[in-house]
Amino acid sequence: MKKLALYIDVENQGSGVSQYVKSLILALDNLLAGNYELTIVYTVNCWTEYLDRFSESKKVFVKRSNLINRFYQILFSVGLVYFAKLFARLFDTRVRYLDNQHFDYIVFPASDTIACLVKSKVIGTIHDLMHRYERKFKESGGFFIYNYRENYYRTLLKSASIVFVDSNLGKKQALESYRKVSASVNPLPYIAPDYIYNEKSTPSESIKEYLNQKYIFYPAVFWSHKNHLNLLKAMNLLKNRGYDLKLLLGGKKRLEYNKLKKFVDDNNLESNVVFLGYISDNDMICLYKNALAMVMPTYFGPTNIPPIEAILLNCPPIVSNNYAMPEQYGNAALYFNPNEPEQIANAVELLLNDENLRMEIINNGSKIKDKFSQERFYDNLKSIFKNEKILN
């Protein structure tokens, strides 16, 4: 029997990539039965309990080396890809294990440097190319990270058999950004994480007081590209217009948090803005279900997962009109220019004053929920594998 491996080198919660990994595990476990032996190779112990439910798949733990990962990033950032390959085959136990197993294909669902270093046929993933399209942000466009990503994605698109992207626009950006693309680039759109379907979720004590109040919600890490500052400016405008509204923000208190907290304090928004910190899956569901709207002013794309979560939980999304987001959500969302706090405020004000419009957006979302299901993800992956002759 042929052999396919899924390589996991990310934490199992708290990011869109971890959610994407879980979608792939569920799809591959069903799709490959009888055709391939599936081996899940993981480097982070927190996956052990989750993976135990997949009894038919082989699970192999190989210890992660953060030092070697960093070394690869340095080598790629200065263009020494060939040297990285030599080093990997001599000293990296992960690469040596993968090479010795002679897998027919290895799927890399994250930006894993070793996707460019193994001998097997590779199915890689490009979640976005924002280091090119939004270079003004230091987390994507700084000298080191920019050069690393450039050399990594260029090498991946040249050496991989297949590369997954999130959308048709993601495919267009990959093909127009790099000249020599040998990989077959295929859109495999994001879907909602499985926890969204937990109908028995109950709120923790830390959020109960907010659920009966009028609030908007934004769950995002405090990176500058997430654009929390313009959302806070919009909240200040709404306060000055006389609205009694709260903004609940999820995410660990780091990165841009101190800057944002200072803006809140300087503008007397303490009673309007709540920094919730880390939010559990159960609380996330409750916060979506009871919000006036989920507002996402991010600069990055092409697409994002929180608006999908919102649609599935009947929470109207108000999102940036950037990249493929209008294509992804259609008339199931309101849109604004993320550079304009007044546009953000105006979009929120529309829903504050027009419950019929709010319900119309929710109803429009109900019509496209199937598009974000695990079944649709499975069908999309199956279609790609058949077109690429991985499956008959």
C-alpha positions in Angstrom: 0.0 0.0 0.0 1.2 3.5 -0.7 2.2 5.8 2.2 1.3 9.4 2.9 2.4 11.4 5.9 0.9 14.6 7.5 3.6 16.6 9.3 2.5 18.8 12.2 4.9 21.3 13.8 2.4 23.8 15.3 0.5 24.1 18.6 -2.9 22.5 18.5 -5.0 25.6 19.4 -5.0 29.4 19.2 -4.3 29.9 15.5 -5.9 29.5 12.1 -3.2 27.1 11.1 -4.0 24.7 13.9 -7.6 24.8 12.8 -6.6 24.1 9.3 -4.5 21.2 10.4 -7.5 19.6 12.2 -9.6 20.0 9.0 -6.9 18.2 7.1 -6.6 15.4 9.6 -10.3 14.7 9.5 -10.4 14.8 5.7 -7.3 12.7 5.1 -8.3 10.0 7.7 -11.5 9.4 5.7 -10.2 10.1 2.2 -7.2 7.8 2.2 -8.8 4.7 3.8 -8.0 1.7 1.6 -5.7 3.7 -0.7 -2.9 5.0 1.5 -1.4 4.2 4.9 -1.7 7.6 6.7 1.1 8.4 9.2 0.7 11.6 11.3 4.1 12.9 12.3 3.9 15.5 15.0 6.6 17.4 17.0 4.5 19.0 19.8 3.1 16.8 22.6 -0.1 18.8 23.0 -1.4 16.9 19.9 -1.3 13.5 21.5 -4.7 13.5 23.1 -6.4 14.9 20.0 -4.7 12.3 17.7 -5.7 9.4 19.8 -9.2 9.5 18.3 -7.8 8.5 14.9 -7.2 4.8 15.7 -6.6 3.7 12.1 -3.8 6.2 11.4 -0.2 5.6 12.5 1.1 8.4 14.9 4.8 9.1 15.3 6.2 11.7 17.7 9.5 13.3 16.6 10.9 15.9 18.9 11.0 19.5 17.6 14.2 21.4 17.5 13.6 25.2 17.8 17.3 25.8 17.4 17.5 23.9 14.1 14.3 25.6 12.9 15.9 29.0 13.6 19.1 27.9 11.9 17.1 27.0 8.8 15.4 30.4 8.8 18.7 32.1 8.9 20.1 30.0 6.0 17.0 30.6 3.9 17.0 34.4 4.7 20.5 34.7 3.1 19.7 32.3 0.3 21.7 29.3 1.5 19.0 26.7 0.7 21.4 24.1 -0.6 23.5 24.2 2.6 20.2 23.8 4.6 19.5 20.6 2.6 22.9 19.2 3.3 22.7 20.0 7.0 19.1 18.5 7.3 20.1 15.2 5.8 23.1 14.8 8.1 21.9 16.2 11.4 18.1 16.7 11.5 16.4 13.6 13.0 13.0 14.8 11.6 14.2 15.0 8.0 16.1 11.7 8.4 13.1 9.9 9.7 10.8 11.3 6.9 13.4 10.4 4.2 14.0 6.9 5.6 10.2 6.1 5.6 10.1 6.6 1.8 6.6 8.2 1.9 4.9 8.7 -1.5 3.7 12.1 -0.3 4.2 14.3 2.7 1.6 17.0 3.5 2.9 20.1 5.2 -0.1 22.3 6.3 2.0 25.1 7.8 5.0 27.1 6.6 7.5 24.4 7.6 11.0 24.9 6.2 11.7 21.2 6.0 9.0 20.9 3.3 11.8 22.2 1.1 14.4 19.8 2.5 12.9 16.3 2.3 13.3 13.8 -0.6 9.6 12.7 -0.9 7.0 14.4 -3.0 5.7 17.4 -1.1 2.2 18.8 -0.7 2.8 22.2 0.8 0.7 25.2 1.9 0.9 28.9 1.4 -1.6 30.6 3.7 -0.8 34.1 2.5 1.9 36.2 0.8 1.3 39.3 2.9 5.0 39.8 3.3 4.8 41.0 -0.3 1.5 42.7 -0.3 1.5 44.4 3.1 5.2 44.9 3.6 4.7 48.0 5.8 4.1 45.8 8.8 7.2 44.7 10.7 5.8 41.3 11.5 5.6 40.5 7.7 7.9 43.0 6.0 10.9 43.2 8.2 14.2 42.5 6.5 14.8 39.0 8.0 11.2 37.7 7.8 10.8 39.1 4.3 13.9 37.4 2.9 13.1 34.2 4.7 9.6 34.0 3.3 10.7 35.0 -0.2 13.3 32.2 -0.4 11.1 29.7 1.3 8.0 30.2 -0.9 10.1 30.5 -4.1 11.7 27.1 -3.2 8.5 25.5 -2.2 6.7 26.5 -5.4 9.6 25.2 -7.4 10.1 21.9 -5.6 6.7 20.8 -4.3 4.3 18.6 -6.3 1.2 20.5 -5.0 0.7 23.7 -3.1 -2.6 24.5 -1.3 -3.7 28.1 -1.1 -6.8 29.6 0.6 -8.6 31.1 -2.5 -8.6 31.8 -6.2 -6.9 35.2 -5.3 -4.3 33.3 -3.3 -3.5 31.2 -6.4 -3.3 34.3 -8.5 -0.9 36.0 -6.1 1.4 32.9 -5.9 1.6 32.7 -9.7 2.2 36.4 -10.3 4.7 36.7 -7.5 7.2 34.0 -8.5 8.4 33.2 -12.0 9.4 29.5 -11.8 6.4 27.7 -10.4 6.6 23.9 -11.0 4.0 23.0 -8.3 0.3 22.6 -9.1 -1.3 25.4 -7.1 -4.8 24.5 -5.8 -7.3 26.6 -3.7 -8.4 24.6 -0.6 -10.5 27.2 1.3 -10.6 27.5 5.0 -13.6 26.2 7.0 -14.8 26.6 10.5 -13.0 24.6 13.3 -14.9 21.7 14.7 -15.4 23.3 18.1 -17.9 25.7 16.6 -20.5 22.8 16.4 -20.5 22.3 20.2 -24.2 23.0 21.0 -23.7 22.4 24.7 -21.3 25.3 25.3 -21.8 27.3 28.6 -20.2 30.6 29.4 -17.6 30.9 32.1 -18.1 33.4 35.0 -15.5 35.8 33.4 -17.8 36.6 30.4 -21.3 36.2 31.8 -21.8 39.8 32.7 -21.3 40.9 29.1 -23.7 38.5 27.3 -26.8 40.5 28.1 -25.2 43.8 27.1 -24.8 45.3 23.6 -21.4 44.6 22.3 -19.3 43.9 19.2 -16.5 41.3 19.3 -13.1 40.9 17.7 -11.0 37.8 18.5 -7.4 38.4 17.3 -3.8 38.5 18.4 -2.6 42.0 19.0 -0.4 42.3 15.9 -0.3 45.7 14.2 -1.8 44.3 11.0 -4.9 43.2 12.9 -5.7 46.9 13.0 -7.1 47.1 16.5 -6.2 50.8 16.7 -8.6 51.9 14.0 -11.3 49.8 15.6 -10.7 51.7 18.9 -10.9 55.0 17.0 -14.3 53.8 15.6 -15.4 53.0 19.1 -14.5 56.5 20.2 -16.6 57.9 17.4 -19.5 55.8 18.4 -19.2 56.9 22.0 -19.2 60.5 20.9 -22.3 59.8 18.9 -24.0 58.8 22.1 -24.1 55.0 21.7 -23.9 52.7 24.7 -21.8 49.9 23.2 -19.0 47.7 24.4 -16.1 46.2 22.3 -14.9 42.9 23.6 -11.4 42.0 22.5 -9.9 38.5 22.7 -6.2 37.7 22.6 -3.3 37.4 25.0 -2.1 40.8 26.4 1.2 41.1 24.4 2.6 42.7 21.3 0.6 45.9 20.6 -1.5 45.5 23.8 0.2 48.3 25.8 -0.2 50.8 22.9 -3.9 49.9 22.6 -4.5 50.1 26.3 -2.9 53.6 26.4 -5.3 54.7 23.7 -8.2 53.4 25.7 -7.0 55.2 28.8 -6.2 58.4 27.0 -9.7 58.6 25.4 -11.7 57.5 28.5 -12.9 54.3 26.9 -12.3 52.1 29.9 -16.1 51.4 30.3 -16.5 50.7 26.6 -13.5 48.4 25.8 -12.8 45.1 27.5 -9.6 43.2 27.0 -10.6 39.6 27.8 -7.3 37.9 27.3 -7.2 34.3 26.2 -10.7 32.9 25.3 -11.7 29.3 25.7 -13.6 27.5 22.9 -16.8 27.4 24.9 -16.6 31.2 25.7 -15.8 31.9 22.0 -19.0 30.3 21.0 -21.0 32.2 23.6 -19.4 35.5 22.6 -20.2 35.1 18.9 -23.8 34.0 19.6 -24.6 37.0 21.7 -22.7 39.8 19.9 -24.3 42.5 17.8 -21.6 41.7 15.3 -18.1 40.4 14.8 -15.9 43.3 13.5 -12.6 42.4 11.8 -10.6 45.4 10.5 -7.5 43.3 9.5 -5.2 44.4 6.7 -4.2 40.8 5.9 -5.9 38.2 3.6 -6.7 36.9 1.2 -9.3 35.3 3.5 -9.7 34.8 7.2 -11.4 32.3 9.6 -13.2 34.4 12.3 -15.9 35.7 9.8 -16.6 32.0 9.0 -17.1 31.2 12.6 -19.4 34.2 13.0 -21.6 33.2 10.0 -22.0 29.7 11.4 -23.0 31.1 14.8 -25.5 33.6 13.4 -23.3 36.6 14.2 -23.1 39.2 11.4 -19.6 39.9 10.3 -18.4 43.4 9.6 -15.0 43.1 7.8 -12.4 44.8 5.7 -13.0 45.0 2.0 -9.5 43.7 1.4 -8.4 41.0 -1.0 -10.8 38.0 -1.3 -13.0 38.7 1.7 -15.9 40.0 -0.4 -15.6 36.9 -2.6 -15.5 34.7 0.5 -18.6 36.1 2.3 -20.6 37.9 -0.4 -23.8 39.5 1.0 -23.4 37.7 4.3 -21.3 40.6 5.7 -20.9 44.3 5.7 -17.6 45.8 4.4 -15.5 48.9 5.1 -12.1 50.4 4.2 -9.8 49.4 7.1 -7.9 52.7 6.8 -11.1 54.6 7.7 -12.3 54.5 11.4 -15.4 56.5 10.3 -16.4 53.8 7.9 -16.0 51.1 10.6 -18.1 53.2 12.9 -20.8 53.8 10.2 -21.0 50.1 9.5 -21.5 49.3 13.2 -24.1 52.1 13.5 -26.1 50.6 10.6 -26.6 47.4 12.6 -27.3 49.3 15.8 -30.2 51.1 14.2 -31.5 48.5 11.8 -32.4 45.1 13.2 -34.0 44.1 9.8 -30.6 44.6 8.1 -28.9 42.6 10.8 -31.3 39.7 10.3 -31.0 40.0 6.5 -27.2 39.5 6.9 -27.7 36.6 9.2 -30.2 35.0 6.8 -27.7 35.5 3.9 -25.1 33.8 5.9 -27.4 30.8 6.5 -27.5 30.3 2.8 -23.8 29.8 2.5 -23.0 27.8 5.7 -22.5 24.6 3.7 -19.6 26.2 1.9 -17.7 26.2 5.2 -18.4 22.7 6.3 -16.1 19.8 6.9 -18.0 17.9 4.1 -17.2 20.7 1.6 -13.5 20.7 2.7 -13.4 16.9 2.2 -15.0 17.2 -1.3 -12.5 19.9 -2.3 -9.5 17.9 -1.1 -10.9 14.8 -2.9 -11.3 16.7 -6.1 -7.7 18.0 -5.9 -6.3 14.5 -5.2 -8.2 13.0 -8.1 -7.2 15.8 -10.5 -3.5 15.3 -9.5 -3.8 11.5 -9.8 -3.1 10.9 -6.1 -6.4 9.1 -6.0 -8.1 7.2 -8.8 
